[in-house]
Every structure is written in structure tokens, then in C-alpha cells.
């Protein structure tokens, strides 16, 4: 029976390292790919020759979830930015996307004719890029093939602003693609061996590439020229990662972690790490986490970045030319290049990825059922699953728990805090000051605008006495539940009237919905002339894409145009979600039907379908003007409008 060893090591440049080791049962065969979650650095996904994808929490012995469905070994895996979705590609060229929170498969994508070598999620939404041994790159759901490489595509990366895609290949080149145009922007040549990795600088127009020729090259994305080159000592880098503030580049080599600067090129530090075949790096809590594998053995390593030099003049003898060491620029705030223009927050949770070509379209009515039978998500550790994935959906306005750093070496541990002599009484707890929003207690991490707000009241259901004491100084002993409810409802009479009317309207729509006629129920919701009812109905329809039909789009699209221009954020979000579903599911069909030559004879059903497509196309053109005007916005919805603008590029 094969086993897998996890090693947790904390490395120090000048202090001894320590480790905690534990054996677990892993893949039934060799590990073929693995990847770390970039947000927390705690989520790890492994793909094996047993055709499974296993989800782990770093430094925990038990597998959280096992994903099945592939019929050939899993060659590449990738976790999205929010650590909610995972995509895996196999030897056969098939790609499967799972929702980790819902523990179910979202989509199976076909189209490649050989092994999947690289995958990447778009930073702002539902695009997935895939590169294959067949030399092709594909961006789903609706962008065409990007041709251009002559050999296998080894690595793909979206730019931080989501406008570009960088690809590297065995043909010794790095190419930069414009996603909106679907064309190449520039081809970077200079490597003399296969280029195995590319990485965008988090802020500047700078790209790093690593090759089997033992060279790491830095490319200026404004002038399209090389900035500097660094040659590795003995073995090529296996993975690279920029520091979050962009001050340096970490390179995972076979026997060490190396820290590089590029203007001028120099090595700031070398941390000996015996991780051999290191496959991925992630940074969290000022710690660098690395993972490596050998056959069925997976090891995780942690480097304390507080002890790593990330700026300065570099180590003696490691500057690669005869120039005198230039004064090192400050790590941040002094960039000489352009900065990516992107919102500070990502858009909402990506929706299901749809196909765009005729060869990939399948019956929407039977597709979901077939995929659920072929693919499963087996939760093997319910406790860790609940802890990692489920809390994200419990209170949507509450930020997720910030992961704690891994334990520091013994010599860095702070002295223990003396325990209090006595436990405070319950009365003292009740009379203590209310916590501030900066408190670490997650219960208090939500905006408090009014003490009588229903949102605040929900968080105090277990402590009505404490809540009322904060609102009005009364005797705690005299307060009962009825008084608490009465106090909470004060000032909300108008809202109660609005919600009562909305409830009656929804009852009317529900009565039609129960007849099974979705189109008529949508017509009744539109006839009520209340956008809130339309939003409630769309939130239900959006959960099951198979409910969408072409005639439904003709009714919904005018309402979506109103929602996108609403002053309410929830309306805008629902409108964006519905529009993306329509574009992914019907835009290729609409364009194909409109471009088809006229038929011979009379075909009533075809004429009706053509009329619906023309109507939808006209409405989509009107909406595209709204999207174009709002695509320059920043903030919560700016990225969603930019993603929709990319999807609607074919209309222009």
C-alpha cells in the first residue's frame, strides 16, 4: 500500500531548521501534478496517475476531498484566486471544473487532442485558459483558439488586470496575447531551451520567464525588450513567484530557494532547502510555502521570510556582469514602468463555464445528470471540509478567517503569557464595553451603521439582553423576548409594508411557477413592473442554467438592461450574472443562426427561431453600450463589467 509523507520544515538562513513529519494514505499511484492555493497558502491539490484529484490542508494528515471523473492520469491542476473552484486537465485532453464549496462538478470541457500541460483561471471571473501538447491554447468559455506555438505549451498566466495572457512553450519562446482581440501582441525570443514557466509582476508591466537553459529572463511589457538575465548556478529553476509587493523574485531550485533582483540582476539571498522536485510556491503571513513531490511522496516546506534578505546590494560574487553595483531602488513606490490598472476587489463567484463551438455543445437537459454520474466529489474529512469551505457561505458580509502563520522555530517563540488567576464573572462580561470592529472576534467583523438594524439584530439573537442594553440602558432582568423583538422592529414599519407587498407579488409569480411554465411565470413577474420581484426570480433561475431558453432571453434582456443601470448593488450583481449566463449559453448560437444562409422553402420553426435571435441580438447591442460605458469603473462591479465587455466583443 503506497503512502505519502508530508514534511513541515521551517528554514532559516542562519538558524537551525526543525520539522514535523506525518504519514498518510494518499494516491494509489504516483503523483503527477500539484498546486497550492495562492490566497491562504494552506490549500493543496494533487493530481495522480489514479485519475483522481485530492484536496488537502497543508500539514494536516487527512485528505479533505477526493474528486473523480477523469479516465486518464491528471496532468495539470489549478485553484482559482478565491479558492472556491479547481480545474484539472488529463492526458486525454479533457478538462473538468469542480466547485469546492458545493462539492460538485461544474463542467467538463473538451477540444484538446493531447495532454493538458497548463491551466490558469482569469483573475476576475469565469475564464479558464488551457495549454496542451497539441500546441494550442484555448480560453473558455467563448474566446477562440489562440494558435501560434510550434511545440507543447508549458505554462499560461493571465495578467493581473486580466487583459493579457502569457504563454511559454517547448519552442523556446514566450508569447503575449491580447484577449480582447484574440491576437498575439509580441513574441519574446532569447531562451535556448524549453521555457517552463512565466510569471507577471504583481504591479508593474514586467514578465519573468524560466527555462531549461538555466536562465531567468525579465521582459519589459511596454518596450517589449529584455530587462535582465540571470543564470542559475547548476540546475534550472522549477517554479518562480514574485514577492507580493514586487520587490524581488523567488526561484525554487532543486536544492535551494534563491531570491533575485533584476535592476541590476543580482541574487539577494540563498536559502538551502532540500525539496528536490519543487512544483509550486505561495506566500502568506510573511511565510513562503513550497510543495514538492517524488512518486507518491509529497512534501511541504515553509521558509520564514523575516529571515530572508529581499533587497540590498546582493550576495558577493553573484552579480552576473562586471558593472559596479548600482544603488538598490526601494522595493515599492518607485516603479519606472506602468502600473496595472485593475480594481482592488474581484467580482462575484465565477459561474459555470460553457462551451462555444459546435463540437463541444451537448444537450443541456441531460448534460448535468451525466456529469454528476461520471464525476463525484467524495468528502473524506467532513470536519476540515466544514472549516475550510462551508463558512464562506454562512454570513456573506463577514470576511473569511485569516489563516494563522505556521509555527516559528523554537528560538523565535515568544514567552508564554501567564494565565489569569480567576475567571471573570458573567455579570462582568455583560457589562464590559462592546467590541470594536477591529476586534479579532469574527462576530464583530461587519459594518455597524445603526444599532437597530435588522442585520445587526441577526448577530445578537443569542444575546437579546446585551443588545438592548447597548440600545437603551434598562434593567437586564426585566427584558423579555417580546420586548426585544418590539425594540428591534422600531423604525422599520415602512420596510415591513414594502416587504409585505413584495411577498404578495412573489406569491402571484409562485402560483404560475407551480404550473411548470417558466416563460409564463417570468412574463407575470415582468408585468408586475417591480424590479425586486424580477431580481428574486432571476436569482432562482440563475442557479440552474438548463432552465434558460431562447424565448426566455427575449423577455429577460430588457429587464437586465434596467438592472445594470440600477443604483442598487444587488440588482447590478444579479443582472451581470444573468447576462453572463445568456452570453455563454446563447451568443454562439445567435451569431451562427444570423450568419447562416437563408433556407430554401418555408420553415416556420426556423423563421421563429431566426426572429428570436434577431430580437436578442438587437437587445444585446443596446446592452453592450451600457457595458462599455461601465467597463471603466473601479470597485466591486468594475471587473464584472470588464469581463462582460470581453464576452460581448464579438458584437462589435
N, C-alpha and C positions, 0 to 999 in steps of 0.2 A: 504494500500500500504506500503510495507516494505521499510525501509530506512537504510542508512548506515552512521555512524558518523566517521569522521576522526578527530583525535586529534593530534596536533603537540605540543609536550612538550619538552622543553629543561631543563634537570635536572642538578643540581649542587650539589656537596657534601655538601657545606657549604653556598650556596647562594640560595635564593628562586627561584622556577621554574615559568615559565609563559607558556601560551598555546594559540594557535589559533585553533578554532573549526569551522567546516563547515559540513552541512548535504548535502548528495547527494542521488540520486536514485541508488540502487545497484542491486544485485541479487534478483530475485523474490522469493528466498527461502534462507535457511541458507547457510552460507559459510562453506565449508568442508575442504579447503586447501588453503594455500597462500605461496608465496615465494618472496624474494627480489632479484633484480639483484645485483651481487657482485661487478661489476666494478664501477658503478656510485652510487649505493645506492638509486637511485631515481626511478627505475622501479619496479613496484609491479604487480604481477599476482595473481588473486584469482580464485579458482575453487569452484563451488557451486552445490547444490543439484538440481538446474535447468538445469544441464548438460552443462553449459556454462563456458568458461574461459574468464575472463575480464582482460584487461591490463590497469593499472593506472600509473600516475605520482604522486609520494608521495607528499602529501599536496596540491594536486590540486583536485577540486571537481568533475571534469567531467571524465567519462570513455573514454579512448583513443580508444580502440578497443575491440570488443566482438567476441570471437571465438566459433563457433558452430560445431556440428558434432557428439559429444558423445550422446549416448542414455540413459546412466545411470549416476548417480552423479559422479563428478570428485573428485577423492580421493587424487591425488598427482600431483604437478606441479613442473617444474624446468626450469630455464632460463640458457642458456649457457654463457660461460665466456664473449663473445663479445656482449652479449645482443641482438643477432640477431635472435636466434632460441628459441622456447619454446616447451616443451614436456609435455603432460598431460595424466595421466592414470585414468581409470574409474573403477567403481565397477565390470563391466563385464569382466575386464582383457584386454580391448583394449587400445592401446596407439596411440596418434596422435601427429605429429610433425608439427608445423607451422613456416613459415618464416615471421618474424615480419616486415622486411623491404619491402618484396614483398606483404605482407598482403594476403598470401595464404597458403593452407596446402601443406606440402611436402610429408608426408607419413602416412599411417595407419599400425600399427604393431599389429599382433595377436599372440597367442601362450599361454598366461597365462590363467589359468582356474578359477581364483578368483580375488579379489580386488587387484589393484596395490597399494602397500604401500609406495614405494620409487623409485625415479628416479635420475639419475645423468648423466651429459654429460662428455665425455672424455675431458681432458684439451687441446688436440691438434687436434681434428678432429671429424669425423663423427660417433664415437661410442656412443651408448646410453645404459646405464645399467638400468635394471628394476628388482625390487624385489616384490614378491607377497605373498598373503595369502596362495597360494598353495605351499609354502616353497621353490620355485625355484627362481633362479637368471638367467637372460638372458642378454647377451651383444650383441647388434646388431651392424653391420649388419651380420657378418659372423662367430662370435665365438659361440661355442655350449653352451647348458645349463650348468650351474655350480650347481651341486647338493651338498647337504651337510647339510643344516639346517633341523631341525626337526619341526620347527614351523614357523610362519609368519616372513618374512624378513622385518624389520622395517626401516633400513637405509642402504644406499650404498654411498660410496665415493671412487673416483679414487685418487690415489696418485699424488702428484704434478708432478712427472716425467712420469706419465701415464703408468707405468709398472705393478702396483698392483691395486687390488680392495679390499676394506674393507667392510665387511657386518656385521650387527648386527641383532639379532633375539629375538623372544619371548622365545627361548630355553635357554636363559641366556648366550649365547656365542657370541664372536666376532671372525670372521674368516678373514684371509688374503689370497687372491688368486693371483696366478701368471697368468697374462693374456695371455702371450705367450704360456705357457704350458697348460692353462686351468685347473690347479690343485691347490689344497689347499697348502699353504706354512706353515700355523700354525693356531691352534685354541687356542684362549685366553679364559681361564675359570677363574672364580673368582666372577663374579656377582651372586647375589642370586635372581634376578628378571629380567624381560624382559629388554633387552638393547635397548633403543630407539634411540640412536644417536652415531655416530662415527665421528671423525674429525682428519685429518692429520695435523701435524705441517707443516708450510709453508716451512721450510728449513731442519730440522733435521729428522732423522729416528725415529719419535715419533708419537704415536697414542693416542688420548683421546677418552674415551667412557663414556657415561652417562646412568644410569639405573634407573628403578623404585625403586630399593633398596636404593635410595638416595646417591649412591656412584658415584664419578667420578674417573675413573682409568686411569693412564698413562702407556702406554706399550712401551718398548724399542724394535724397529723393527730389531735391529742387534742381540741382545742376546735373543730375544723373551721371555722377562720376565717383570713383573710389576715393574715400577719405583716408583710409589707412589699412594696412595689412599686418596681421600678427601671425607668426609661425609658431606652432606648438613645438614643445621640446622633443617628444618621442612619438606619442600617439595622438591621433586627431581627437578633437572634442566630439563627444557623443550627444550632448544637448547644451543649449545656451539659454540664458534668461537675463534680461535687463533688471537691474535694481528698480523698485517701484518709482523712485524719484529720478531715475535715469542717469545717475552719477557714474555707473560702471556696468560692466557686463560680466556675469558669472558663466564660466565654462566648465561643464562636468567632463573631466577626462578620466581615463581608465584608473589612475591611481591618485588623483588629487582634484580639488576644486581650485580653479585659477580665477583671479579677479583682474580684469583688464580695463584699461582706459584707451581711448582712440585718438585723442588730440592733445599731445602726440601719443602714438601707440606705446604702451608700456604695461607691465604686469605689476599691480599694486600688492598682491599677496598670493601665497600658495598655501593651501590647507591640505595636508596629506589625508586622503580618505580612500580606504581600500574597498571601493564599491564596484570595481571592475566594470561590468556592463550597465552603467547608469543609464536610465532611459528617460527620466523626466525630473524637472526641478520645480519647486514652488516656494514662495516666500510668504510668511505670515508671522505676526508678532515678533518681527525682527529676528526670525529664525529661518534658515534655508533648509527645506526638506527635500531630500533626494531619494529616489527609489531605483533599484536595480534588480535584475533577475538573471538566473542561470538555471536552465532546465526547469524544474518545478520549485526552485527556491527563489523567493522574493525577499529582498532586504530593504529596510527603510532607514535613512540616516538623517540626523539633524545637526546642522552647523550653527553655532551661536554667532550671529553676525556682529554682536557687540565686540567680539574679539578679532574681527577681520578688518583689515585695512581696505577701505573702499575709495580712497583719494590720496593725493600726495604726489611725490616725485617718482614713486615706483621702486621696486627692489633693484639693488645694484646688479648690473650686468644683464638685465632683462630688456633693456631698451634695444630695439631692433635696428637702429641705424646709428650713424656717427654724429648725429645732431646733438647739441647740448640740450640738457633737459629744460624744456620751457616751463614757465610758471604755470602750475596746475590751476585751471579755472575752477571756480566754485561749482559744486555739484548741481545746484539748482538756481534758477532765476537769472542765468546769464547766457542763455542759448543764442547762438548766432543764426540758427535756422528757424524756419517757420514752425509754428506750433499747430498741432491738430486742432481743428475746430469741432468740438463734439460736446453734447450735453453731459452734465455731471451725473445724471441718473439714466439707467437703461429703461427701455419700455417694458410693458407688461409681459407676462409669461408667454413665451412663444407658442403659437398654435400648431396644429398638425401640419406637417409638410406634405404637399400634394404634388402629383406628377404633372408634367407639362407636355409630354409628347404622346402621340397616338400609341406607340409601342408600350408605353408604361401605364396607360389608362386601364383600369379594371372596373368591374361592376361595383359601384359604391354600396349597393344594398347587401352584397354578400362578402365584400372585402374585409370588413371589420371582423365578422364572425370567423372567417377563415384564418385571419392572422391571430386571433385570440386562441384558436385551437392549436396552431402551429407554434406559437410563441407564448411562453409563460414567464412570470416573474415570481420565483419562489422565495418568500421571506423566510430566511433561516434563523434570524435573530430578531424577534419582534421588539425586544427592549431597545436595542440600538436603532432599529428602524424608526420606532416611535420618537426616539430622542432626536434623531438627525433630520428626518423628513417631515413627520407629521406636524410639529409645532409651527411650521411655516404657514399653515392654513388655519390655525386656530384663531388668532387675532390679527387681521391683516394690517392694522395700523401699528402694530408693535414690531420693532426691528428684531431680527433673529439674535439669539445669544451670541456674543462674541467669544470665539474659542480661546481657551486659556493656552498660554505657551507651554511647550514641553518642559519637563523638569530640568533645572540647571544643574551643572556639576556640583558635587558636594561642597567644594570650597567656596562656591558662589551663593550658597543657601543663606538667607537671612536668619538671624537668631530667632528662636521660637518666641511667640508672644505669650506672656503669662495669662493664664485663664482667670476670669473674674471670680471673685470669692463667692458671690451669691448671684442667683438668677433674679432679674428684675421681676417685680410683681406684675400681674395682669393689668392692674389699675395704672401702674406707671407706663405700661406700653400704650394704653389707650390715650393717656394724657400727654404723650410725647409729641413733639412737633411733627406735622405731616412731612413725609419725604419730599425732596425736591426732584425735579425732572432729571437732574444729573445723577441721581442715586442709581447704583448698580442694580437695584431690585427691578426685574423686568416688569413687575406690575405697574410701575410708575412711568414707564417709558412710552407715554403717549401725550399729545398736546392737550393741556387742560385750559380751556378757554372760559368755561362757565361751570361753577360748582353744581349747578342744577341740570347740566347737560345729560341727556339720556346715555350718551357714550360713556361719560364718567360714571353714571349710575350703574352701568353694567359691571364695572370693575369693582363696585362696592357692594354687590349683592350679598356677600358673606359678612359684611360689616356695616349694616344699615345704621347702627348706633354711632359708630365712628364717623360715618359720612354726615349724618345730621348734626353731630356735634361740631363738625367743621363749618356747616352752613349756619347753624343757629345754636347758640350756647344754651342747651337745655339740659335738664337732668337726665342722664342716661337711663336711669331706672324707670322713667315714666314713658319712654318712647316704645311704641309697638310697631309691628309691620304695617298696619293700615295707615298710621300717621307717616311712616316713612314713604310709602307709595304716594300719599297725598302731597307730601312736600316735594317729591321728585317731579310730579306732574304739574306743579305750579308754573305758569308762564308758557305752557305748551298746548293750550286749548286750540289755538289756530292750527297747529300742526296736526292735532288729533282730528280736526274736521277734514283737513286735506287728505290724511291717510284713510279716513273712513270713505270719502268719495272715491279714492283710488281703489280701495278694496271692492267697492260695488262694481266699478268698471272691470276689474280683473275677474270678478265672478261672472260677468257677462261674457267675457272672452273665454273663460274656462268652460262655460256651458257649450260653446261652439267647438272648443278644442276636444271635448269628450266625444264628439261625434266622429272624430278621426279625420276631419277635413282641415288640414293645416292652412291651406290657402284661404279658406273662408274665415278661419279664426284670425289670421293676420289682417284680412280686409276689415273685419269688425274692429280690431284694435286701431287701425288707421282711421276708421270712420269716427271713432270716439273723439279724435282730434286732441289727444293728450299724449305728449311725448313720453311721459313717465310710464304709461302703460306699454307703449311700443318698446321702451328700453327693457322693461320686465320680461316681455315676451321674447325679445331677441336674446336676452341672457340665457333663456331656456333653449332656444333653437340653436344657439352657437355651441352648446355642449355636445350636440350630435350632428355632425356635418352631413350625414346622409339624409336629413330632413330637408336640406336645401334643394330646390328645383328651379328651373329656369323661369317659370311663370311667377315663382315667389320673388325672384330678383327684381322683376319689373315693378312690383309693389313696394319692395323694401328700399330700393336705391334712392327714391326721392326722400324717404324718411332719413336715410343715412346722411344725405346732404345737409339736412337740418341738424342732425345730431352733431356732425363735425363742426358746425358753427355755433353750437350751444355754449353758454357760459358755465355750464356745469361739467366738471371734470369726468364724472361717472358717465355722462351721456357721450362725451367725446371718446372715452375709452371703449364703450360698447360699440359706437359707430366704427371705430378703427378695427375692432375685432371682426365685426360683421363684414366690413368691406374687404378685409384681407382674406376671409373665407371665400367670398364671392370671386375675388381675383384669382385665387389659387385654384378654385374648382371650375370656374366657368369662362375665364378670359381666353384661354387657349381654344376652347370650343367656339366661343363667339367669333374670334378672329378667323378661325378655319372656315366656319359656315359663311361668313361675309365674303371671304376670299374665294370661295368655291364658284365654279362656273354655273350658270343657270341650267336647270334641268329641262329635259325635253318632256313635253306633255304637262298634264295637270297633276300636281301632287299637293293635296290640301294640307296634309300634316307638315310637309316640308315648308310650305308657304307660311303656315302659322309659326313654325319654329324660326323661320327667317325674319318674320315680323318681330318676334320677341327679341331676337338677337340685335336687330336694328334699334329697337327701343332701349335695350340695355346699353348698347354702345353709345347712344346719344346721352343717356344719363351718366355713364361713366366719364364721358368727355367733360360734362359740366362739373362733376366731382373732381376731376383731375385739376381743374383750375383752382379749386379750393385747396387741394392738397399741395399744389405748387406754391401757393401763397403762404401756407403754414409750414412748409418744409424747412424754412429758415429759423423757426422758433427754437428756443432753448428750453430746458426744463424737462418736465416729466413726459410730455407728449411729443416733444420735438423729434425725438428719434423714431417714434412710431410713424409720424408723417413722412419722414425721410425714407423709411422702409417702404411705405405705400407708394411714394413717388418712384422708387426703383421698380416696383411691381407694375406700375402704370406707364413705364417708359415706352412700351410698345404702342401706346395710344398716340404718342407724339410723332 
